Amino acid sequence: MAEIEANKVVEIRAVELQRGFEKMSDITQTEKIRAVFFGKAGVEYEAKVQQANWELYEKQKAAVAVLYKKEKETEVERIYALKSLFVKQQLTDAELYT
C-alpha cells in the first residue's frame, strides 16, 4: 500500500515538474522571440534565461532529493511491515503446533 502511494507521489511530482518545465520552456521561447526584436534585450534575456534554468535545475534537484527520501522511508516501512507479518505468522504457526 505504501509502495503504491509512493509511486503515485512519484508520478504526480513528475507531472508537476514536467508542467513547470513546459511553462518555463514557453516563457523562454516567448522571451527569445522578444529578444531578437529588441537587440540590447538579447544579452539581458540570455542572463535571465540562464538564471531561470539554474533555478529550475535547483528546484528539480531538491524535488528529486525529497522524492528519494520518501521512497527510502516507504521502503523501510514496507520492510518493517513484512517483518511484523513474518513474526505474527511464526507466532500463529507456533500456537497451531503446540
C-alpha positions in Angstrom: 0.0 0.0 0.0 2.8 2.4 1.0 4.7 1.5 -2.2 1.6 2.3 -4.3 1.3 5.6 -2.6 4.9 6.3 -3.1 4.6 5.5 -6.8 1.6 7.8 -7.1 3.6 10.6 -5.4 6.4 10.0 -7.8 4.1 10.2 -10.8 2.4 13.3 -9.5 5.7 15.0 -8.9 7.0 14.0 -12.3 3.9 15.6 -13.9 4.3 18.7 -11.8 7.9 19.0 -12.8 7.0 18.4 -16.5 4.4 21.2 -16.3 6.8 23.5 -14.7 9.4 22.7 -17.3 6.9 23.2 -20.2 5.8 26.5 -18.7 9.4 27.7 -18.4 10.0 26.5 -21.9 7.1 28.5 -23.2 8.3 31.6 -21.3 11.8 31.0 -22.7 10.5 30.8 -26.3 8.5 34.0 -25.9 11.3 35.9 -24.4 13.7 34.6 -27.1 11.4 36.0 -29.8 11.2 39.3 -28.0 14.9 39.5 -27.6 15.5 39.0 -31.3 13.4 42.1 -32.0 14.8 44.3 -29.2 18.6 44.0 -29.7 20.0 45.1 -26.4 17.5 43.0 -24.6 19.2 39.9 -26.0 22.0 40.0 -23.5 19.7 40.6 -20.6 17.4 37.9 -21.8 20.2 35.3 -22.0 21.2 36.2 -18.5 17.7 35.8 -17.2 17.2 32.5 -19.1 20.4 31.1 -17.6 19.2 32.3 -14.1 15.8 30.7 -14.7 17.3 27.5 -15.9 19.6 27.4 -12.9 16.7 28.0 -10.5 14.6 25.3 -12.2 17.5 22.9 -12.0 18.0 23.6 -8.3 14.2 23.1 -7.7 14.3 19.8 -9.6 17.3 18.6 -7.7 15.5 19.4 -4.4 12.4 17.7 -5.5 14.3 14.6 -6.6 16.1 14.6 -3.2 12.7 14.8 -1.3 11.3 12.0 -3.5 14.3 9.8 -2.9 14.0 10.3 0.8 10.3 9.5 0.7 11.0 6.4 -1.3 13.6 5.2 1.2 11.2 5.9 4.1 8.5 3.9 2.3 10.9 1.1 1.7 11.8 1.0 5.4 8.1 1.0 6.4 7.5 -1.9 3.9 10.3 -3.9 5.4 9.1 -3.4 8.9 5.6 -4.4 7.9 6.9 -7.5 6.3 9.0 -8.3 9.3 6.0 -7.8 11.6 3.9 -10.0 9.4 6.5 -12.7 9.5 6.7 -12.6 13.3 2.9 -12.8 13.5 2.9 -15.8 11.2 5.6 -17.5 13.2 3.6 -16.9 16.4 0.4 -18.2 14.8 2.3 -21.3 13.5 3.8 -21.9 16.9 0.3 -21.8 18.5 -1.1 -24.2 16.0 1.7 -26.8 16.6 1.6 -26.6 20.3 
